[in-house]
Amino acid sequence: MRYGKQILVPEFGEESQKTLSAATVAIVGCGALGALQAELLTRMGAGRLRIADGDLVSLNNLHRQLLFTERDAEEGTPKVTAAANRLAALNSEVALRTTAERITRDNIAAFAEKADLILDATDNIATRFLINDYCVRNSLPWIYTGVAGTTGLILPILPREGPCLRCLYPDPPSESDAATCAADGILPTTVALAVSLQITQLVRILNRTAVPGTLIRLNVWDASVRTTTAHRNPECLCCGQRRFEFLDAEAPDGTALATAVCSQRMVRIDSRFWEGAFNVERALAAAAQNGAAVERKGLLRIVTAGARRISLFPDGHMLVHECTVTDEALAAVREVFR
Ligand SMILES: [Zn+2]
């Protein structure tokens, strides 16, 4: 039996295997956290997996992102495409659905529909507050996980039973204040420890042995894992007052038109750039007229104008390479597609 060795573990047993095999897990992000989450869940026999990510594999991902190869980096393969190829070879019984887009308030409902649980594998604060709103509103469990350097913080969130992310952080820290792997670096061993704890919590949520409010702090360098209990804040805007600002567009949610991508020298431009329906042929015709060269690479179109290289995705979102300043990236795409 394929899963016999994990079923033999008394804490896990037949019951956990049954609930895991029947579960649909949605993974938001396919970087270091998402790739390892997906690999473990695939090997352990999760029923259905969904993964969303709008990025491409690059060489500086490989030290910590387990599913990807040098060839994926050379070819600039979308992460979800590279992940799907590898995961299918690991366990053909797991049904996988991928979305080559970043999760926003417009697509989160379609992405998470009928999921039993959402795993946080994002690289930004804004998306986590969006996931929190969605999950509290729909009483869907999710697991927050932030990692930087040698440290990590994990909070399984069970709406109605324990605190939500806004009970702990009433207002999101600004992206510049937040520790991000672009600024701080990250050890792959930090990621591996964090994901091990996160996936174990997932198993316990599914088999109903999770303890609400379990806040886990880890430091891989010090070999320490400390657990405390976090409590609900009755005044919490989200789970207390049931105001879903990030989902309902009352607050700027950080899904800005242009965002610098964590740890890579690129800026992502949202598909809202096109203002109305995106038409790929029209966009490419405009680029050609403005002197750009267009090359097709799988799902992508690579648009080159002088030293500027832009990856254009089927849904209209773009990555401007070798650029870290959002205004500069926006000016570049306006110039190319004007
Ligand atoms: Zn709350």
Boltz pocket constraint, residues with backbone or C-beta under 6 A from the ligand:
constraints:
  - pocket:
      binder: B
      contacts: [[A, 162], [A, 163], [A, 164], [A, 165], [A, 166], [A, 167], [A, 168], [A, 232], [A, 233], [A, 236], [A, 237], [A, 238], [A, 239], [A, 240]]
      max_distance: 6.0
